[in-house]
Amino acid sequence: MKVLLDACVWGRAKEEIREAGHEVEWAGDWPEDPGDDEILARAHSEGRVLVTPDKDFGELAVARRAAHCGIVRLVGVPATLQAPAVLAMLREHGGVLAEGAILTFEPGRVRIRRSGREA
């Protein structure tokens, strides 16, 4: 799966996710932060699932109906556990992510929003 990690995601997570076979880009490698709108637009144009701890991306997708290819929001996940959490979400929920779902992952809980519904 193609993934774009927001700059707020731990940079070392990129390598762990890549080693698991995913195509990964980390916004922290970019020369400057283009802002949330551009990050989400770039993820969409490249067909990437966006991974972020930032709730603003979900608000862009829901309230402003910004196009996206799936969003995984990590809540309360320590840096060293971000890659395993992302890999679990891609493995367990890759199908709904490919359909443009928004997943909110908290230790012990996953919320899935598809087509305006929460599950």
Residue pairs with C-beta under 8 A, 6 or more apart in sequence:
1 22
1 23
1 49
1 90
1 94
1 97
1 98
2 22
2 23
2 24
2 46
2 47
2 48
2 49
2 69
3 17
3 22
3 23
3 24
3 25
3 48
3 49
3 50
3 51
3 86
3 90
4 24
4 25
4 26
4 27
4 39
4 42
4 43
4 46
4 48
4 49
4 50
4 51
5 13
5 14
5 17
5 24
5 25
5 26
5 27
5 28
5 51
5 52
5 86
6 27
6 39
6 50
6 51
6 52
6 53
6 54
6 57
7 26
7 27
7 28
7 30
7 33
8 52
8 53
8 54
9 26
9 28
9 51
9 52
9 53
9 74
9 82
10 79
10 80
10 82
10 83
11 26
11 28
12 79
12 80
12 83
13 26
13 79
13 82
13 83
13 86
14 24
14 25
14 26
16 83
16 84
16 87
17 24
17 83
17 86
17 87
17 90
18 24
20 87
22 90
23 48
25 46
25 48
27 33
27 39
33 39
34 42
36 54
36 56
36 57
36 60
37 60
37 66
39 50
39 57
40 50
40 57
40 60
40 61
40 66
40 67
40 68
41 66
41 67
42 48
43 49
43 50
43 68
43 69
44 66
44 67
44 68
44 69
47 69
48 69
49 69
49 70
49 71
49 72
49 90
49 97
50 57
50 68
50 69
50 70
50 71
50 72
51 71
51 72
51 74
51 82
51 86
52 71
52 72
52 73
52 74
53 73
53 74
53 75
53 77
54 73
55 73
57 68
57 71
57 73
58 71
58 73
58 102
58 104
58 113
60 66
61 68
61 71
61 102
62 102
62 113
62 116
68 100
68 102
69 97
69 98
69 100
70 96
70 97
70 98
70 99
70 100
70 101
70 102
70 103
71 101
71 102
71 103
72 86
72 89
72 90
72 97
72 103
72 105
73 102
73 103
73 104
73 105
74 82
74 85
74 86
74 105
75 104
75 105
75 106
76 106
76 107
77 85
77 105
77 106
77 107
85 105
88 105
89 97
89 103
89 105
89 110
90 97
92 110
93 101
93 103
93 110
93 112
96 103
96 112
96 114
97 103
99 114
100 114
101 112
101 113
101 114
102 112
102 113
102 114
103 110
103 111
103 112
103 113
104 110
104 111
104 113
111 118
111 119
112 118
112 119
113 119
